[in-house]
Amino acid sequence: MPSTHPSPNALTVQSPSEPEYFPSLFSFEQYMLSPSPLPPALPLRSRPTSSEPAGKLVICHDMAGNYPKDQWAPMWSFPWWSKADVFIYFSHYRVGSPPRAWINAGHRQGCQVLGVLIFEPGNGEEDQYRLFLTPQKTLETKYADLLVELARQRGFDGWLVNLELRYYSHVSLLVKWLEYLTTRARHILGEKSCIMWFDSITTWGWRSHQNTLTHLNAPFFQAANMLHTNYWYTPSKIRAAETYLSGPGGRLAQDVAFGIDMWGRRTFKGGGYRACLALDEIRPQGRKFSTSLFAPAWLWESGELYPASGNTRQDWWDRETLFWVGRSTPVEEERNLKRLNTDKSKQLQKGERFQPISRYFPPKPLALPVGTTFSLGLGESFNVHGERVLDSPWSDHELVAPLPGSAMPASLGRDMSTGTVALLTGEVVEDPELAWFGAHCFRLSLPEDVEGGRGRYFAPLFPVVCDGEGEGCVLVAEVTWTTGTCTPPSPSPSHLMGWSASASDTPLSTECVPVSSRDGKVQWNKTTTVFPNLQGLVNFGIVVDFGQPGALFLGAVHIRRAVLFPPIGQTPAYVTPRLYCDSPRFSFSDGEDCGVFTWRTRMGTPPEASRSEEEPVLREITVSVHGFDASSERLCWGTTSLDCWGFSWTELEARRTLQELEEKGGWVEITVRLIDWSGYWLEGARCALRVLLMGRKVLDDSFNEFNERDRIVI
């Protein structure tokens, strides 16, 4: 989570943690005898489903072995969750659990997240048969049960099983073990569980990559939910899998994922920016086969893509967006490909055409509620509510927010007067002066040479499936935006007029209000439009007046269902549940200069609200020293999605500060505030506790601001 960096005169953040991986089955079993899990990750959000099955996109993330210590050294992040169906957090440890932050990021956007069970030559022989055989050479299910239990405790969805040892005997029992694991996962984790088998061991017992689906690996495929093939296939092997599935009792083609190694390494068509050529053969929208992109962080790690001076955040983002969403025109795409794809082994040859991943896997429609701050989960500074709270690098994969699927690399804008269409350039930019929350915002602009001239345009942003449920409900769409100036919105070059939707229903109301910001460097505004309770697939977008050259910067978007109260016919108020925190506690660690601050985050639902949708919130913690002269100074700051936060005061300078403070009658105040997923501090949701850290004492004067009778009214 974003937090202040360790320094001699500050407190040191110590986030609660749990073992992320286990090097052996023995260490895994020992931990599971008395686990100490954190609260489970967010549940997997449902995605609107299509009646016509199509190939899935699997992401197998392997970057430098994974589990990097990148909290204050941001590297690669994965912002394309809306395109992916399954995400595998790959590692080379025997049992690798996905970190909680990655699970939350994936689940928030409806993507399954898997861990890895792996056996590799030179690091697995001692556990080879212990996994599935008892000493009596019968089926052992203990470790299958433990794997499912770990997934349940931590809230992820299953496992990639990757057995790469040279030879296995008792293969029939190995197949039964895999079948048991799949059945057990379905029973405990639910229908959305996933057990994926990597194409390695055959029915003969030998490690022999088939690079497709054959009779030699079909029993493992039938025992699992999905098959992840090796990377060395050919067009004939893809056709062979097609033929095999067409036989009696065949499974769906989407259950077979053909692997593409982004580094190349004998992969079909070479990986990198040539991955699209492999996808042309796999045809996820035609043949319906799935695809697994292995090591997409190649776009950050590859030395062939960057000059000797190394990569920058913008260098990476330019290459990342080219690979995933391309550019707004073919000419621009080709020009960027020549400039950015400097890996000589992955150049496209004459007659070969580059296509971004989004052409094969367009973003899935979202389900309500929708909230985003356009965060990439990393940055060089951190803003909350448009105000700078951290001026140093940070990384937190949990804060990766949905990106506008209908607006990258461009939004197909429609002139509201003439009906003519123009490409409105859309891009995520990092700018500490223009970030509402985190480090990024979304810039929308009309090219100067646009055909048809300037005017008011409808710019689609997000496709959303609205179920129409909830009698007496309305849909509330909010966007926080700025033109990058400190002037009010009306005289600005570009002006956001309100929300619109592809549905025919006319909005009930639209209101634009300025949003206060202490620094006052730019004027933020919030435009709120209320729609009737829409139903079906709705392309939500904004109406922008591009009367003069200039760009619009979006800081946050929130689309949600709200209760209409009182009944229609009287003055309406749109009510949403109220989140708050209370019951602050602080526990000192025995014999150590550290402790843990805990509290409870709750929802105060107004009695009139017949239906509520609890949304996750971020907790912001500030630890500051206070003296009787009304002075205060921040000692540390951070965020978390848990209701607990730890820190230590072991640094000598920090201890001196605390000692002098307490000798003069001062104290330390620990405050927690709630931030919604639009980057707003929630009013009346704060609670605090006063402590003496050197005196190891909790003072009595804690407080919280919430009033149960309060409700949010738009």
N, C-alpha and C positions, 0 to 999 in steps of 0.2 A: 504494500500500500504506500502511496506517497507519504513521506514524512521527512522531518528535518534530518540532516546528515549528522552522524556522530561528530562531536567536537569536544575539546577539553572543557569548555565552559557551559556545556548543555547536558541535558539528560539524554540517555541513549534508549531509543525505542527497541523493545523486545517483543515482537509480535508472537502470540501463542502459536505453537506449531505442533506437528506430529510427523513421525517418520514418513518420508516421501517414497522410499524404495527399500527393498530388502535384497541383500546380495545372495541369499541362499534360502532354501525352503525351511531350514532349521531356524534362521533368524526371523523369518516370517511367522512360523508357528509359535515361537516364543513370544513375539509381540501380541499375537492374537489370543494368547492365554489370558492376558490382562490388558486389553487395549485402553487407550485414553483418548478417544476420538473427540475432535471438535464437533460442533453442531454440523449436520450434513449440509452439503451445498444446496443451492436453489434447485427446486424440482424442474424437470424438463418441461418446457412450455410446449403446448400442442401447436402444430403447424397445420394450416389448411391443406387438405390432401386433394390430389387430382384423381379423377376416376380412371385416367389413363396412366399406367405405371411407366416411369422413365428411369434411365440410369441414374444412379446416385453418385455424388462426389464425396470421396473419402479423402481426408487429409491425414497423412502419416508424418507427424512432426518430429524430426530428428535434427537437432542443432547442437553440435559439439557435445553429444552425449546427454543433453538436456539437464534440467535442474540447475541452471546457471544462477549465480548470485548477482542478479542484475537490478536490484531494487534502486540503486543509485547510479547505475551505469546502463542506461537504456540501450537495447539492441533491437532485435526483430520482434514484431508483434503480428498477430493474425487478425486483420479487421474484416475478413470476408465470410463471417459465420453464416450470413443469409444465403450464401451459395452452397455451403457444405451441408452434407447430411450426417456424416460420421467423422469425428475427429479422434485420432489415435495419438496419445502422448507417448512417443516411443522412447525407449532407453535400453541400455545394455545390462541392466541389473535383472536378477532373476524375476522379481516381482516389482513392477513399477506402477505406482499409482499416479494418476494425473493430479497435479496441484489443484487445490481448491479454487484458486483464482481462475484457472482455465476451465474448470467444470462450470463455474458460475457464468463465465462469459459465453460458453457454448449453450448452456441450458436457457439463458435469457433470450437467445435467438432461435431456440428450437432444434439445436444440433446435438446429437448423441455424442458422448465423450467416453472413450475407452482407455483402459490401462493395458499393460503388456506383460505377458508371461513368456519368458524367453530362455532358451537353452542354446548356447553357442559352443563350438569346439574350444577346448581348453578352459572352459568355464561353465561346466554343467554336468560332466560325467558322473560326479558324486551324487547328484540328485536325479539322474536320468530315469531310474525306475521307481524311486521313492514316490514320485508324483502320482503314479496310477497303479502300482502293484503293492500288495501286502507281502510280508515275508513268505507267506504260503502260496504266492503267485496267483492270488485272486484279485478282484477289482478293489482298489483303494479309492475311496471317495472323500477322504478327510480334507485333502488340499482343495478339491473342487468346492467343498462346502465353505472353506475358509476364504477362497477367492470371492465367492458370491457374498459372503458376510462382509468382507472389506469394502466391496462395492456398495453394499447397502449402508454401512456406517458412514461412508464418505459421500454417498450420493451420486456416484457415476454409474454408467449404464452397461458395463461388460468388459470383455477382454479380447485382445488379439493374442492368439496362441501361436507362438513362433518357435517350433522345435527344429533346430538346425544341426543337431548331432548326426554323426555319420550313419549310424545304424541303430535300429530298434528291433528287439524281438517282442513277442506277445502283442503284435499289432492289433489283433482283434480286440484285446482288452483296452488298448489305447483309444480305439474308435468308440468303445462303450463308455470310456471315461469322458470323452469329448461330448458324447450324447447326453451323459448325466449332467455335465457342467451346463450345457445349453438348457436342458429341462429345468434344472435347479434355478438357474438365473431367471428363466421365464416365471417360475413359481414365486420367487422371492422379490425380484426386481420389477416384475410386471411385463406386459406385452411389448414394451419399448426396449427391452433388454436386447443386447447384441453380443454374440460370441462369434468371432471371426477367425477362421483357420488360414494360416499362411501356407502357401503351396511349397512344401518341403518334403515331408516323409510320404512314401508311397505304401501301398498295401504289401509290398515285398519287404518293407522295413528299412529300405535304403533311403538316404537323402538324395532325391533326384527331382529337381525342379521340373515340373511338367510345362510351366509357362502357359497353361490353359487348363481346361477341365477335361479329364480323361477318366477311363475306368480305373486307373491306378491311384487317383486321389478323390474320386467321386464318393467313396464311403465317408471320408472326412467331411466333405462338402455337405453330404446329406445329414451328418450328425451336428453340423453347426448352422448358424444363421446366414453366414456369408463366407465366400472363398476369396482370399487376396492372392492373386497370382504373382509369380515372379515376373521379372521385367524383360526377359529375353524372348518374347514371343515374336511371331511374324503374322502377316495377314492370314496365312493358311491355318495357324493355330487359333486365331479368333473365329474363323469359320468352323473349325473343329468343335469348339465349345458351343457354337450355335447349333450344329448338327446334334451334338450330344443332348442338349436341352430339349430338342424337338422330339425326342423319344418318349416312350411311355413313362408317366410319372415325373416328367421333367419339371424343374423348378423355374421360377422367373429369372430372366436374364439379368435383372438388376441385382440378384444375389451373387453374381460373379463380378469382382472388381479387378480389372486389369491394371497392373502397377506401372507407373511411369516414374523412374528415378530422375529427379531434376539434375543430378550431377552427371548423368550419362551412364557411365559404367556398363556398357553393353546394352543399355535399355533401347527398346525399339524406337527408332527415329532420333535418338540422341539426347532427349531431355532438354531442359532449359527452355528457351524461346521456340524450340522445335517440338515441344510437347503437343502443340496443336495438330501436328502431322499425325501423331499417334492417335489423337482423339478423332481425326477424320476417319480412321479405320475402325476404332472402337464404336463410334457412333452412338453416344448415350441417348440421343433423341430418336434414333432410327432402330438400330439393333436392340436398344434398351440396356446394353451392358453398362455396368458401373465402372468408375475409374478411381484409382488411388494415386494421388500425387505424393510421392515420397520426398521428404526434405525440401519443402518449398522455401525454407530459409536460405537456400542457395542464393536467392536474390540479395541477401545481406552478406553471406559468408564468402562468396566466390571472389577470389583475388583476380580472376580474369575479367571481371566486370568493372573494376575500379582502378584508378591510377595508383602509382606507387605511394602517393601521399595518403591513401586510404579513403574510406567512404564517409560521407556525411549523411545526416538524416534526410536531407532533400535528395541526395544522390540515390539513396535507397528507395525513397517514395516515388521518384520518377520511374524507376525500373519496375517497382512493384505495381503501380497503377497501369503501366503499359502492358504487363503480363496479364493482369486480371481483368481490366475493363477497357484497355486500348485507348484510342484517342477519338475525338469527335468526327474526324474525317479520314478517309483512306490515305490522302496525301500526307497529313500530319502524322498518321500512324507509321507510314513507311519512313518518313524522315526521322522520327524518334527511334525507330528500330535500328537504323543505320548508326545513329549516334550512341545509343545506350547498350546495344548488344555487342560488346567488344570481345566476347568469348569466341575465339576462332573455331572451336570445335562445335559450336552450336549456331553457326550462321545458316540462314536459309539460302538454298541454291536457286538458280534460275528456274522459274516455273512453279516454285513452292510458295505458298501464300500463308502469311502469318494471320492467326486469329486469336484474340484474347479469350481467356477461359470463360468469360461471361457469355460468349456466343454459344457455348455448349451447355453451360449451367447458369442460366439467368437467375437473378435473385428471387427467392421465394416470397410470395405475399406474406405480410405480417398479420398477426392476430392482435386484437385489442387486449390491453392498452399498449400503445406505442410510445416510447420515450427515447430520446437520443440527445447527446451533446456533441456528436461528431468526434468524440475522443478516439485516438488511436492507442490509448493505453500507455503512452510514454510522452516525454517532452523535456524541454530545458527549463521550464518554469510551470507553475500550477496556479490557476485562477479558480475562485469560487464566487459565483454571483457577479462576475465581471471584475473582481478585485484580486490582486496578486496576494497570495498567501504563502507561496514558496518560490524562491528565486534560485533554484538549483535543479540539476537533472533528476528525473524520477522515472520509474517504470512500474506499472501495475496492470497485468493482463486482464484483471477483472473489470477494469474501467474501459475496455474496448466497447464502443457504443455502435449501434446500427448505423450504417451509411445509407444515404438515399438511393435506393435501387433504381428509381426512375430518372435519376439526374446525374449519373456518372457513366461516361465522361461528359455527358451533356443531357440536358432536359429538352425534350421535344416540345418547345414552347409554342403556344397558339395565340396569335394576335386577337384580342377580344373584340376588336372592331371589324377587321377584315376576314378573320378566319385563316389567314396565311400562317404557315408554320416556319419556325426558325429554331436553330440549335442554340440553346442557351448554355454557355460553358459552365460546368459545375466541377468544383475541385475542393478538396480538403487542404487547408493551409495552416501552418503553424505560425502564430503571431501573438506574442504575449500581450499586445495592446488590443487585440481583437478576439481573444478567447473568452468566452463566457464561463466555461467550466473546463478544467484541464488545461490543455495547451493548444487546442485546435478549434477552428470554426469552418463553416462551409461557405465558400464564395460562389455567388451566382452572378453571371454577367452576360450582357448581350454584345456580341462582337460588333465592332464599329462598321464593318462592311456588310452587315446583315441585309439580305434582300427584303424589301418591303418597309424598311425604315423603323423608326422607334415608335413606341406606343405602350399600351398595356398588354401584358402577356400572362397567360396562364402557364405556370411552370410546374409540371407534375414532379412529385418528390417520392412518395411512398405508395406502393400498392398494398391495400389493407383489405382483409376479408372481414366484413361486418355481419354478424349473425342475426342482427335485429332483435335479440333477446332483451328482456327487461321492460316490462310495462311501465310507462311513465318515464322512460329514460330518454336522454338526448346524447348526442356525441359532441364533445367539446374539443376543439383543435386549437392549440396554442403554439405560437412561434415567437421566440425571443431573437431580436435582430438589431442590426445597426448599419449605418452607411459608412462607419469609420470616422465620423466627424462628431464634434461636441454640440452640434446644433439640433434643434427639435426636428422631427421627421418631415414636416410639411414642406420646407424649402429645399430639401435634399435633392440631389440629382436623380437618385433612384428611390422609390418609395413603395413600401409594401402596402397594398390596399386591403388585403384580407385573404382568407382561405377560399378555395373552391374545390369541387370534386367532380369526378366523371359522372356521378349519379345526377339525375335530373332534378332532385329536390333542391329547393331554394333555401339558403341558410336562414335561420331564425333571427340571428343578430350577429354583428361584428363590432368589435371595440378595440381601439388602440390606445394604450396608456404608456407614458414614459416610466422607465424602471430606474430607481435611484442607484447611484454608484458613488462610493466615497471619493474615489480618485478623480472622477469627472473628466477623464481624458476622452472618452467617447460617450455618446448618448445612446443607451440601450432602450429599446421599446419592446413591448409585448402586445402582439395582436391576437385576439381571441375571437374565434368564430364558433357559433353554436349551430349544429345541424340537427334536423330530426333524426330519429333512430334509423339510420340507413341499413340496407341489407344487400348482401352480395359482395362481389369484388369491386372496390372503390379505389380509384387512383386519386389520392389526396395531393393537392398542390396549392401553391400560393399565387395570387395575382399581384404582379409587380408592374409599376409604372416606370418604364425605362425611357422617360422623356428626354433625358440628357445622358451623355456618357458617364459611366460610373458603375460600381458593383454594389451588391447587397451582401452582407455578411450575416449568416444565420448562426446563432449561438446554441439554440436548443429548440427541440420540437417535442410536443406532448399531445397525443391524441387519445382520448379516453372516453369511457361511458360515465355519465353522471345521472343522478336521480333528479327528476323535475319535482320541485316542492314549493309551494302547495300545488294542488291539482290545477290542470289547465283551466283557464278562465279567470284566475286570480293572478296577482303579480308573482312571476316565477322567480325562484332562486335555485341554482344548480348546485346540489350538495354532493360533496365527496367525503370519504372518511378522513378523520384527523389522526395523524401519527404523532406520537410523542414518546418521551423517555422519562423514566422515574427510577426510584429505588437505587441510587448510586451507592456503591460499596468500594472499599479499598482494603486489600489484603497484603500485609507485609510478608515477604519470604523469610523463613527462619534462617538466621545467620548470614543473610546476604542483603546488600543494599539495593534491593529491587522489590517490585510489587506489581500487583495486577488490579486495575480499575475495572469494575463491572457495573452494569446497570440493566434495565429492562426496556426494550422498545415495544410499544403497544399501539393498538389502534383504538381510538375513541370514536365509534361509529354513531352518528346521530340517530336517534330512534326512528326518524322519518325515513331513513335510507333503507329501503327494502332489499337492496342488492348492493354489494360492495365488492371491489376487486383489490385485494391488498397488493401493493406494489413494493418492491424492495427499495430500501433507502440506504444511503451511505451515512456513516457516523463520522463526525469530525471532532477530534479531541485536541484540546489545547491545555497545556500545563504551564502555568505562569506563577511568578512570585508576586506577592502583594504585601505592601507595608502599610503602616497606619497613616503615613503621609499621603495616601491615595495613589502612590506610584505603583506601576506594575511593569513586568518584563516577561516576555515569553521565553520559556526554557525549552520546550519542544512542542511539536505539532505533528498530527498525522491523521490518517483516515483508516477506517476498517468497515467491513460488512458484518462483523461479529459484535456481540454485546460485551466484549472484554478487550482490554488493551493493556499491555505491560510496558514498563520502562525501568531503567536502573539509574542510580546516581553515584556511580563508582569513580568518575573522573574527579581529580583533585580540585580543579578550579570550581567545578560545579558544587562540590561539597563545601568549599569555603564560602561560596555565595549563600548556600542554604544555611550554614551555621551562623553567619553574620545576620541573616534575615531573621532567623528564629530568636536569636539573642536580643534583637531589637523589637520583638513582639509581632513580627510578620508571619506569614503563612504561605503555603502553596495551595493554589486553587486548581482543581481539575474539572474542566467543563466539557460536556459533550453536547453537540448540536446535530440535528438531523438535516441531511441534504437530500432532496428528491432527485430522481434521475433526469430532471431537466436542469440540474445545477442550482436550484434555489434553496436557500436556507428556509426551513419551515418555521414560521413564526410560532412562538409559544411552545416550542418543542424542546427547549433547552433544560438541562439539569446540571448541577455542579456539586462538588464536595470539597471541603477544605481539610488539609492534612498538614502535619508537621513531619517531614520526611526524616530529618536527623533525630527528632524526638520520638519517631515511630509512633505517632498518635493520630487518630482520626478525630477531628473536631465535630461538634454536633450540628453546626449550622449548614446542613445541606438544603438544597431547594430544587424545585422544578416549576416550570411556568404553565403547565397545561391546566386548562379548565374544562372539565368534562362537558360543560354546556356549550362550549365553543363549536362552531362549525364553519367550514370554508364556504363562502358565498361568492360566486363570480359576478 
